[in-house]
Amino acid sequence: MAYIGQSIKNGTFTTLDTSSNTYNGSNTAFALGTQVGSPAQLLVSHDGVLQKPGTDYTLSSGGTAITFTTAPASGASIFIVEISGAIGGPMNRDLNGEELILDIDGDTSLHASTDDQIDIKIAGADDFNFTANKFNTLTGSSQSFADSAKGLFGTGDDLEIYHDGTNSLIANKTGILKVATETSGVPITLGHTTSLVTVADNVSVTGDIFLGTTSATNSAKMTSLFSRISHIGFVSENNGGNDDTEHFRFKNGNGTIGNIVAGNSATAYNTSSDYRLKENVDYTFDATTRLKQLKPARFNFITDETNTLVDGFLAHEVSSVVPEAIYGDKDGLEKNIDGTNALDADGNTIPKYQGIDQSKLVPLLVKTIQELEARITALES
């Protein structure tokens, strides 16, 4: 025979075995033998009379038992059928006293008949709200996505968040991708623990910093790769006045050992010289003999073969006379952290060139001039 009203669609019916229950006129709760999500999923006949879900009976024990408002009489005939799957019309389900509403209008998709939307309400609030296969509201829960399944945000799906099986990605298609806080003094943390933390206008970085490159030069903690045609490597500017300003300070385990100070119109490159840092001070050494061991020369650098007007020294020839003026070893090579030789892309060793700080020769020059002046004075006398 035909249904009166809208027909039931896509339902699955299961008759529940209640033969183990005893109806004696006093018991109200009876085992169902399975777990049921809502009283509305049951068709319950009590002596041939259909019972009203939520009024004549409710669910208890997490949905594994049915509780009648009035205890069935002794010997009562109870027939229970569980209905699951999509059915026509709205469905109200009561979960432990909290209302859960699914609006289903009878076609193959689940949506409300007026706004094409599914509202799952718990205690009157939209905890889950769907429109056109999207979450509009997700409160107090989480959502899991498989690898490469994307969480899409914005009207045009402009922001994507997903994991491709190897890496985690945040992809922005339009506008500016901002990682920021609108509240002053609230920190932003990127990376594990405090890899990058910003508070107000300050930035603290633990780890290496790369500017214009993705790798360090000679294991540098900060590497800046730039074109001299259109860029400047670093700029340090004091905008609070023209007084002496310490732009860089160099320290080791002994404390400050040097700095770069900019004044009103000049820059000073300072190394430690305070008397409180020194001992065994001697003013009587022979500077002239040592100075005559130096070999000033004229040369050009291989990379600048046209310029032969350079005056200077060969570093290894100075190292035995004024060792503090020379950095590095003769024929030195770049090393890896484990002490092995570093190699270039072709597998060749990489030279670690010596350097010279010619200002370290000044004391020897001054002392030699003093010795010569003394000799001249003696001759003149």
C-alpha positions in Angstrom: 0.0 0.0 0.0 1.1 3.6 -0.5 2.5 5.7 2.3 0.4 8.5 3.7 2.6 11.6 3.4 6.2 11.5 2.4 7.6 8.0 2.0 10.5 6.7 4.1 13.7 6.6 2.0 17.0 4.8 2.4 16.3 3.5 5.8 17.7 0.3 7.3 15.5 -1.5 9.8 16.8 -3.9 12.4 14.5 -5.8 14.8 16.1 -5.7 18.3 16.0 -8.9 20.4 14.4 -8.0 23.7 13.6 -11.6 24.7 16.0 -11.4 27.7 14.1 -8.5 29.3 11.5 -9.2 32.0 8.4 -7.0 32.0 6.9 -7.3 35.5 5.1 -4.0 36.0 7.9 -2.4 38.0 11.0 -2.4 35.8 11.3 0.7 33.5 14.8 0.2 32.0 15.6 -2.7 29.6 18.7 -3.7 27.6 18.7 -3.1 23.9 21.6 -5.4 22.9 23.1 -2.6 20.9 23.9 1.1 21.1 21.5 3.6 19.7 22.2 7.3 19.1 18.7 8.7 19.6 15.2 7.7 20.8 14.0 8.8 17.4 15.9 6.0 15.8 13.5 3.5 17.4 10.0 2.3 16.5 8.6 1.0 19.8 5.3 -0.9 20.0 3.8 -1.6 23.5 1.0 -4.1 23.2 0.4 -2.8 19.6 0.5 0.9 20.5 3.4 3.0 19.1 5.3 4.9 21.8 6.4 8.6 21.3 10.2 9.1 21.4 11.4 11.3 24.2 8.0 11.2 25.9 7.0 7.6 26.4 10.6 6.4 26.4 14.2 7.7 26.5 17.6 6.1 26.2 19.9 5.4 29.1 23.3 3.8 29.7 24.9 5.6 26.8 22.2 4.4 24.4 22.4 0.7 25.2 19.1 0.6 27.2 15.6 1.9 26.8 13.8 3.5 29.7 10.0 3.7 29.7 8.2 6.6 31.4 5.7 4.0 32.7 6.8 0.5 33.6 5.4 -2.0 31.1 2.8 -4.4 32.7 3.7 -7.9 33.5 3.7 -10.0 30.3 3.5 -7.0 28.1 4.3 -7.4 24.4 7.2 -5.1 23.5 8.4 -4.9 19.9 11.4 -2.6 19.0 12.8 -1.8 15.6 15.9 0.3 15.1 15.9 2.6 12.0 19.2 3.9 10.7 20.3 5.8 7.5 18.8 8.8 5.7 15.0 9.2 6.1 12.7 12.0 5.0 11.7 14.9 7.2 13.4 16.5 10.2 15.0 14.4 12.9 15.4 15.4 16.5 17.7 13.4 18.6 18.2 13.7 22.4 21.7 12.9 23.7 21.7 12.8 27.4 19.4 15.7 27.7 21.2 17.9 25.0 19.3 18.5 21.8 21.0 17.5 18.6 19.1 18.5 15.4 19.7 17.2 11.9 17.6 18.7 9.2 17.1 16.3 6.3 14.6 17.1 3.5 14.4 13.8 1.8 16.8 14.1 -1.2 20.2 12.4 -1.5 22.0 15.2 0.4 21.6 16.4 3.9 20.5 20.1 4.1 17.8 22.3 5.5 15.0 23.0 3.1 15.3 26.8 3.4 19.0 27.7 3.4 20.8 24.6 2.1 22.5 24.2 5.4 23.0 21.5 8.0 22.9 22.6 11.7 24.0 20.2 14.3 23.0 21.9 17.6 24.1 20.8 21.0 22.4 22.5 23.9 21.0 25.1 21.5 24.4 26.2 20.0 25.6 25.6 16.5 28.6 23.4 17.2 28.7 22.2 13.6 27.3 24.2 10.7 27.8 23.2 7.1 27.0 25.0 3.9 28.0 23.7 0.4 30.4 21.2 1.8 32.1 23.7 4.1 32.3 24.2 7.9 30.8 27.6 8.8 31.1 26.9 12.5 33.2 24.4 14.4 33.2 24.9 18.2 34.8 22.8 20.8 36.0 20.0 18.5 38.7 19.2 15.9 38.8 18.0 12.4 41.2 15.5 10.9 42.5 15.7 7.3 44.3 13.0 5.3 47.6 13.9 3.6 47.2 16.5 0.8 43.6 17.1 1.9 43.4 20.9 2.3 41.6 23.1 4.7 40.2 25.9 2.6 39.4 29.4 4.0 37.9 32.5 2.5 35.2 33.0 -0.1 37.5 32.1 -3.0 39.4 29.4 -1.0 42.2 31.9 -0.8 44.0 30.3 2.1 45.1 26.6 2.1 46.5 24.7 5.1 47.5 21.1 4.5 50.2 18.4 4.9 51.5 16.8 1.7 52.8 13.7 3.4 56.2 15.2 4.0 55.9 18.9 4.7 53.3 21.1 6.3 52.2 24.0 4.1 50.3 27.3 4.5 49.5 28.7 1.0 48.1 32.1 0.4 46.6 33.0 -3.0 45.7 36.7 -2.6 46.4 39.6 -0.3 49.0 39.5 2.5 49.8 36.5 4.6 50.2 38.0 8.1 51.6 36.3 11.1 51.0 39.0 13.7 49.2 40.0 16.8 47.0 43.0 17.2 47.8 43.3 20.9 50.9 45.1 22.0 53.4 43.0 24.0 51.9 39.7 23.0 54.7 37.4 21.6 54.6 35.5 18.3 56.5 32.2 18.4 57.6 30.4 15.2 59.4 27.1 15.3 60.2 24.8 18.2 60.1 26.6 21.6 61.8 30.0 21.0 63.3 29.6 17.6 61.8 33.0 16.6 60.0 35.1 19.1 58.8 38.7 18.6 57.4 40.9 21.4 56.2 44.4 20.4 59.0 45.8 18.1 61.7 43.3 19.1 63.0 40.2 17.4 64.9 37.4 19.1 66.3 34.7 16.9 67.9 31.4 18.0 69.7 29.7 15.1 71.1 30.9 11.8 69.9 33.9 9.8 70.0 34.0 6.0 69.4 37.1 3.9 69.2 36.7 0.2 70.3 33.1 0.4 69.3 29.7 1.9 72.7 28.6 3.2 75.6 29.9 5.3 78.9 31.0 4.0 81.7 29.2 5.9 79.3 28.2 8.7 78.4 31.8 9.5 75.5 32.4 11.9 74.4 35.3 9.8 74.8 35.4 6.0 73.9 38.2 3.7 74.1 37.6 0.0 73.5 40.7 -2.1 74.3 42.6 -5.3 76.6 45.6 -4.8 75.0 47.3 -7.8 71.6 47.7 -6.1 72.0 46.8 -2.4 74.0 47.4 0.7 75.0 44.5 2.8 74.2 46.0 6.2 73.3 49.4 7.5 73.5 50.4 11.2 72.2 53.9 11.8 71.9 56.0 15.0 68.9 58.3 14.6 69.1 59.6 18.1 71.9 62.1 17.7 75.6 62.4 16.6 77.4 61.4 19.8 79.7 58.4 19.8 77.6 55.3 19.2 78.7 51.7 19.7 77.3 50.1 16.5 79.0 46.7 17.0 80.5 45.1 20.1 82.7 42.0 20.0 82.8 39.6 22.9 84.1 36.2 24.0 84.4 34.4 27.2 86.7 37.1 28.6 84.1 39.9 28.0 84.3 42.8 25.5 87.4 42.6 23.3 86.6 45.3 20.7 83.9 47.5 19.1 83.1 49.7 16.2 82.1 53.2 17.2 80.7 55.9 15.0 81.1 59.6 16.1 80.0 62.8 14.6 81.9 62.4 11.3 84.2 59.3 11.6 84.3 55.7 12.6 86.7 54.0 15.0 87.6 50.3 14.9 88.7 49.6 18.5 90.5 46.5 20.0 91.0 46.0 23.7 93.8 48.1 25.1 92.9 49.0 28.7 95.8 48.7 31.1 93.6 46.7 33.5 93.7 43.9 30.9 97.5 43.7 30.7 100.6 42.5 32.6 104.3 42.1 32.1 104.5 45.5 30.4 108.0 46.0 28.8 109.3 49.2 27.1 112.8 48.1 26.4 112.5 45.7 23.5 114.6 46.1 20.3 112.1 47.3 17.6 114.7 48.2 14.9 116.1 44.7 14.5 112.6 43.3 14.2 111.4 46.0 11.8 114.3 45.3 9.4 112.9 41.7 9.1 109.7 42.9 7.5 109.6 42.7 3.7 107.3 45.4 2.2 106.4 44.6 -1.3 104.4 45.9 -4.3 102.0 43.5 -6.1 98.5 42.9 -7.6 95.8 40.5 -6.6 95.1 37.7 -9.0 91.5 38.8 -9.3 92.6 42.3 -10.2 95.6 41.8 -12.5 95.5 45.3 -13.9 96.2 47.0 -10.6 99.9 46.6 -9.7 100.1 49.7 -7.4 99.3 47.8 -4.2 101.8 48.2 -1.3 101.7 45.7 1.5 103.1 42.4 2.9 102.8 38.7 2.3 101.0 37.5 5.5 103.2 34.5 6.2 106.4 36.7 6.0 105.0 38.9 8.7 103.8 36.1 11.0 107.2 35.4 12.5 107.9 39.1 13.2 104.5 40.4 14.4 102.3 37.3 14.8 99.4 39.2 16.3 99.0 41.0 13.0 98.2 37.8 11.1 95.1 35.7 11.0 95.2 32.1 9.8 97.9 29.7 8.8 100.1 29.5 5.7 98.4 27.2 3.1 95.4 26.8 5.4 92.2 25.0 4.3 88.6 25.3 5.3 87.5 22.6 7.7 84.2 20.9 8.6 82.9 20.8 12.1 84.4 17.3 12.5 87.8 18.6 11.5 87.9 17.1 7.9 88.6 19.2 4.9 85.6 21.1 3.5 85.2 20.5 -0.3 83.6 22.6 -3.0 81.0 21.3 -5.5 83.7 19.8 -7.6 85.3 17.9 -4.7 88.3 20.2 -4.3 89.6 21.5 -1.0 88.8 25.1 -0.2 91.6 27.5 0.7 91.4 29.4 4.0 93.4 32.5 3.2 95.5 34.4 5.7 94.7 37.9 6.6 96.7 40.8 8.1 95.8 43.7 10.4 98.4 46.2 9.4 97.5 48.5 12.3 99.2 45.9 14.5 102.6 47.0 12.9 102.2 50.6 14.3 103.8 49.9 17.7 106.8 48.4 16.0 107.1 51.4 13.7 106.8 53.9 16.6 109.4 52.1 18.7 111.8 52.0 15.8 111.4 55.7 15.2 112.1 56.4 18.8 115.2 54.2 18.6 116.4 56.0 15.5 115.7 59.4 17.0 117.8 58.4 20.0 120.7 57.4 17.8 120.4 60.7 15.8 120.4 62.7 19.0 123.5 60.8 20.2 125.3 61.4 16.9 124.4 65.1 17.0 125.8 65.4 20.5 
